[in-house]
């Protein structure tokens, strides 16, 4: 008899007592029952452990690990080491998921023999109101054979939380500890080690955005984006997909330019902002990325700039004129 769960669900927890019960309920109420839930308490100082204890008493599929605070990557890695499932899922403890998420995604993995399955996300507020869809390549089919169509690499959101992964992908990989963009550093490498990706364009993952998070302090850790992009670019050269140079540049543009500048926009310290913009100039020079390539970048077959709000569009057009203009914003 095979006692291996279909999915190991890893839930890192750090001081999320206010949201944890809703998160765990959504996991335990999945229509796919054959899962294990590994909760990693990363040194919480609030009432999170009491909530974990209560849930563990109610459902034998739950196990938990208590450890000193080491950050999100460290907590995920501890969960990976303890897991025995065919696939791994990573759910953040202040988010929640649709009841059919895991069954639908596992069925797709079985149907297409895919190593990774992804779904859409939707942002939700404190009251559970959905307010922004985060689509994942809606123009692509539900089965993507990467050697035939590699466009997803240059436009995907590098979230760990809206995907399931064949556990064997982690035999050679871990989440990088101590960096700010650990998903961007790792997820593309897992794609590069895959042959087939499946996707479903349903917003199964409910991504909670706290009202104060938009104006939270942005720091020098934003420079970790370049570390992440460099690491992926190096790994790309050694992969079976290293002939798809156009897609590598698209990845570098989306993450190293557009996502990076979106972060820099909220940096308050003027000296730090100057430094971060200077580093962006170095990045563009290093990879020989032209203004034309930035302006013409397409995501989901549409010009990316045209998909943005007028305010964001103006911000990026200013960057094309002169990056130094952004130092004054």
C-alpha positions, 0 to 999 in steps of 0.5 A: 500500500502506498502511503505517500501523500499526493501533495505536501503542503508547507506553511511557514508561520511567523506571527500571523495569529490573526490570519492563520486559522483561515489559511489552515481551514482552507487547506484542510477543506480541500477536496483533495484529501490525500495531503500532508500539511507541514507547518513550520513555526519560524520563531513566532512570538504571538499566539500562532503556536496555540492555533497550530496546536489546536489544528494539529489535535483536530486533523492527523494530516497536520504535523508541525516543526518549531524552530528559531526565526530564520526567515521564509526561505529557511522555514520552507527548506525545513518543510521540504526536508520533512516532506514525503509527498509526490508534489510540494505546495507552499502556502503563505500563512496569511493567504488562503486557497479555493477548495478545489485548488489542489485537486484540480492542479494535481489532476492536471499534473497527472493528465499531462505528466507535468513537473509544475502546475500553476494557477492564477492569483487574486489579491484580497483585502482584510475583509476578503474582497477581491480587488486585483487579478494576477493572471498567469499567461492566459494566452497559453494552453493548459499543457505547455511543452517547454521545448516547443513553447518557452514564452512563459519563461519571459513573462511568468510571475515567480511566485512559489505559492500559486504552484505545485512542484514535483518534489524531485525538482528540489533534489538539487535546489533550495530557497536561498536564505537571507535574500529578499527575492527568494522566489525569483532566484529559485522558481525560474531554475525549477522551470529550467529543470522541467519539460512540461508545465500545466496551468489553469486560468482560475484565481484559486490562490487568494493573495492577501495584501495588507493595507499598510504593505504598499507604503511599507519601508523599502530598503537596500534589500531591493538590490537582491533583485539583481542577485536573483536575476544574475543567478537565474541568468547563469543557470539558464546558460547551462540549461537545455533551453539556453538557445531561447535567448529572447526569453532570457532577455524578456525575463531580465526585463520584467524582473530586473527592470519593471519589477525592480523599478516598481520597488524603487518607486517606494524607496524613501531614502534619497541617497539609497534611491540614487544608488539603486538607480545607478545599479539599474544602469549597470544592470542594463549595460551588463546585459546589453538591454536597450531602451527599444527592448524595454519599450517593446516588451510584451507580456501575454502578447500585449505591450506591457506598458499599455496594460498599466495604469496611466500613473505607472505608464508615466513613471516608466516613460520618465525612466526611458527619457532619463533614469535620473528623473526618478530620483526626484520622485 
